[in-house]
Amino acid sequence: MTTAALTAPVVATGPAAAAAPPDGSPTFRDGPGDLRIDPRVVRKLVARAAQEVDGVTRASVGPIARAIHHPAPPSAPAEQLAIDVALSVTVEYPRPLRAVAEALAAHVAERVEDLLGRQVRDLSVLVDHLQPARERVR
């Protein structure tokens, strides 16, 4: 995977494709203007969505990779416009890791599709830390 693939912005698709900007990142027309979403914004949205899952106390997102490296025509299949996500998370102990990871994958994929209009093609989850659950005061 090239560095360009890791930094390509997510863009809105529309009926007519626009010319690619000088930096080579894909741009598509959607009505009278263009919508380009910086990869840093996508990472923040994904991290926020991950933290909405019960049991996840911290999430960090690696570079967002696009499934395509060149501008695609507006009629391109949705899987060509999908993104790849790599998450590192901290999970409360003693939560079942498999259940948290499955809930995390489903929730993040749903939120990305809702907020960005893109499907998540590949979602990697790394549980890099366990945090003891806070005891409840009675």
C-alpha positions, 0 to 999 in steps of 0.5 A: 500500500502506498503512502498516497493511499493512506492519505487520500481524502474521503470525497462525496460522489455525484453524477459528474466527476470533476477533474482531479486536483493537482495533488492527485487526490480524487474529487467528485462533483455533487451538485454545484460544488465539491465535498472533500473530507480530510482524513484527520476528520475521518479519524476523529469521527471513527474514534468518537464512534468507537468510544460510543461502544460500551466497554471501550474507554479509549480509541485511536485510529491509524491512517484511513486507507481508501479502497481506490487510488485513482479517481473513480467514475460516479457509477463506480460500485460502492465497494470501490469507494469503501475505506479501510480502518485500523483501530487501537482500543482500551477495553474495560476489564473484565468485559468479554473482548470478542463481544466488545470487538464485534459490537465495535465493528458493527457500530463503527461501520454503521456510523461511518456509513451514516456520517460519511456515506462510505462503507467500511471495507476492512476494520482491524481492531487491536485491543492494546490495553485493559483498564479495570472497570471503576467500582460503583459507590453504593 
